[in-house]
Amino acid sequence: MSTDPHSSASNLPEHDTVSFEPRDISISSVLWSLVYLAVTIVISLVLCVYFLRFSSKFVEGREAPLPMVRQQMSAADQMNMSMPPEPRLQGVPGHITDPQQDLRDKIAEDTKANESYAWVDEKNGIAQIPVKEAMKLIAEKGLPAAPVAAPEKKK
């Protein structure tokens, strides 16, 4: 192990041109850095909370009082006055209908329309049939031939 016959009693290898570090990291410096970081975070949080409270009170003190007409309104009327006029986007506060129920109703109406028979134009003989029936007819008979328009002459 050792190149020096008069080495110490440790079992570490020793050489004139090679040196070994006992440890790469000082654990105490890492712990102090973590403590410093934690203290800095706590101080920053406390400062942010006090700044928020100060700025909220500052804004409340600067706001003008509501006009007498607004003070006499109910909370629901004040809410309606603060919302934009209809039509509003679905799902925003103040919207009356449920967007998920609207979607369910729309899907049910579309499904009913796709599965029903009805006249579109009775005079010309145009009818609405279910999609499955229309697909069967097209598969059996093919698409009707489209009328070919005569090419326009350029002057």
LINCOR-V985104 format. One record per backbone hydrogen bond with DSSP energy under -1.0 kcal/mol. CO is the residue of the C=O (numbers start at 1). NH is the residue of the N-H. Records with the same first field share a line. If there is no record, write none. Layout:
CO->NH ; NH
This chain:
4->7
14->3
26->30
27->31
28->32
29->33
30->34
31->35
32->36
33->37
34->38
35->39
36->40
37->41
38->42
39->43
40->44
41->45
42->46
43->47
44->48
45->49
46->50
47->51
48->52
49->53
50->54
51->55
52->56
53->57
54->58
55->59
56->60
57->61
58->62
59->63
67->71
68->72
74->78
75->79
76->80
77->81
78->82
89->92
92->95
98->102
99->103
100->104
101->105
102->106
103->107
104->108
105->109
106->110
107->111
108->112
109->113
110->114
114->131
118->128
121->126
126->120 ; 121
128->118
130->134
131->135
132->136
133->137
134->138
135->139
136->140
137->141
138->142
